[in-house]
Amino acid sequence: MTQPISDPPAQGLPRTIAEQLKQLIYAGEFKAGDRLNEAALAVRMGTSRGPIREAIRILAGIGLVTAVMNRGVFVRQLSMREMLEIYDLRALVFGFAAERAAEHITDADRKKFEALLDGMDQACGAGDSDRYYNLNLEFHESILRLSNSQRAHQLYDGYVKELHLFRRQNFNTPGNMRRSNVEHRKIYEAISKGTNAKARTQAEDHIKAGRQRLLQMVDDRQ
């Protein structure tokens, strides 16, 4: 059972609740399609409904929940067809971003990427999927920033928000984390060397491999 939240700063309370709800969703206690009941959550978290409502808005902002008019708020649910289409579009945008990033990388950027890759290796060794996922997001985000393309960044962020729940569950398997980071290193090496076309190919292949891991995860559950 979730413990009541004890006296965090008022402005930080919704974010604290949002983080707890996010972990409950990732853990599968709230599944895709489940309705989030504000009153029940307020009792569970030991707070009023106001912070719960704000926390749910935060989750909606990162694509984990969606509001349905006159029905309430539900954990985001996508069809397999929608998810696969989003992966295909992500591959195109991420490939473009990696190609552009290869034109702009600096020594300071290289140090940051190497630290992220080392951190993800450590998370793999510790079986820490939460840390791996967050560092993985930062790795992708760094490439999007380095592309200097605001439009590509906006498109990619939208796709990522729609897939948060499913991508996060993808990394619950240590083997998937290790394979993913091998792919990250190939992307980084191509960007670091300024080989634009190879950076694009490695980035696209990485997203396509994630698409295959998603399909495998679904097959394993059937």
N, C-alpha and C positions, 0 to 999 in steps of 0.2 A: 504493500500500500504506500502511496506517495505521502511523504511527511509534510505537515503544514509548513509553510515558509515563514521563518521568523525574522521579522523586522528588517528587511532590506530597505535601502532608500526608496522612497515612493516612486521616483521616476524610473528606477531600475526594476521595479516589481514585475511589470508586464514582460520584460525581457527574460527575467529569471523564470517566470512561468512558461514563456514560449520555449525556452530551452528544455525544461522538464517535459513539456508536451511533445517536443520534437523527439526526444529520446524514447518516449513511450511509443510514438509512431514507428520509429526505427526498430524498436524491439518487437513490434508486431502486436502490442496490446490494443492499439487502435489500428485497424486494417483499412486498406483502400475501400472506400465506400461507406465506412462507418460515420455516423453522425456524432458531432461533438456537442454535448449538452452543457450550456453555460452554467446552469444552476447546479448540476451534478459536479461539474469541475470546480466550481467555487467552494462547494462543501469539501471536496477531496483535497484541494489546495489550501484550505483554511483561510480564504480571503473573500472579498466581495466580487460581484459579477463584473464590475468595471475593469479591473486589471485582467480578468479572463478575456473580456471582449477585446481589449487592446492586444493581448498576447495572440489571440486568434487572427487579428489583423496582421501581426508580424508574420505569422505562419502563412497567411494568404500571400503576403508579399514575396515570400521565397518559394511559392508554388506548392506547398505541402497540403494546403486545404483550399477548398473552393466554396463560395456561397451560392446557394440555390434559392431563388426568390420564393418566399412563402413556405419554404421547407426547412431552412437552416444551413448550417455549415458542415461540410463533409470532408473526410480525408480524400485527397485527390485520387481519382480513378481514371486511368487511361486504357483504351483498348490496345491490344498487341499491335494492330495495324498502325495506330497513332504513334506508339512508341518507336516502332521500326522506322517510320517516316521521319520522326524527329532525329533519330540517330543518323540517318542518311543526310539530313540537312546540316546537322552538327559537323559531320565529316567534311563537308564542303567548306563551311565557314572556318573551322579550325585549321584546315589545310591552308586556306588563304592567309589566316593570321600567322601561322608558322613561317610561311614563305616571306611575309613582310617582316616578321621579327628577325629573320636572318640578316636583313639589311641594316638593322638598328642596334644590334647587341653590343654592349660595352663590357669591359672587364668587371665592372661592378655588378652588372647583370649576371655574368658568368658565376661569380662568387655566390650570388643569391640562388641561382639554379642548382649549383652543386650542393649548397646547404639543404635545399628542399629535397633533392634526390637522396642525400645521405639520411635525412630525417625519415623519409619514407622507407628506406632500407631498414632503419632501426625499428620503425613501427611494424614492418613485416616480421622481423625477428621476434618481436614481443607479442605478435598476434593482436596488436592494438588497432582494430579496424576504425575506431573513431578518429584517432590521430592520423591514420593513413588517409582517411577520406578528406579531412580538413586540409592536410598538406597537398593532397591531390587537387583539390579545388584551387588552392593558392598557386600551384604550378600552372594549371590551365589559365588562371586569371593573369598571371605574369606574362604569358605568351600573348594573350589578348591585348594587354596594356602596351607591350613592346611593339605590337603591330602598328600602333598609331592610327588605328581605324576605329573611330567612334561607332560607325554604323555596324561593322562586324562585331564589335564588342556588345552592342545592344542586342543584336540578333542572337548571339551565342548565349548571353545571359538569360534571354527568354527561354531558349531551349533547355538550358540547365535547370531552371526553376521548375519546368514541367516534369523533369525526370529525377528530381532529388531523391524521392523515396526509393525508386527502383535502383538507381545507381548506388545508393548507400548500402542497400541489401546485397548488391553485387560483390562488395568487398568484405562480407562476413567470412568468406573462404580465404585462408592464407595464401593458397596457390594463386588465386585471382589477383591478390595484392602484388605478389612477386612478379607475375607475368605483366601486369600493368606497369610496374616500375621499370622493367627491362625495356618496354616500349617507350617510356618517358625518356630514358637515357639515350635511346636512338634519336628521338626528336631533338633533344638538347644538343647532342653531338653535331647533328646537321645544322642546327641554328648557329651553334658556336663557331663552326667552320665557315659560315656564310654560304653554304650550299643550298640555295633557295629551293630548287626543284626537289631535292632530296628531303628538305624540311617539310615541304608540302606533302610529299608521298608518305613520309613516316607519320605525320600528324593524322592524315586521312586513314592510314592503316590502323592506327591506334584506336580511333573511334569505331572503325569497322570491327576490330577485335572485341571491343566492349559490347558491340551489338551482338556478336556471336556468344559472348559470355552471358548476356541477358537471355538469349534463346536457350542456352544450355541450362540456365537456372530454372527457367519455366519447364523445360523437359524433365528435369530432375524432380520437380514437385508433382508431376502428373502420374 
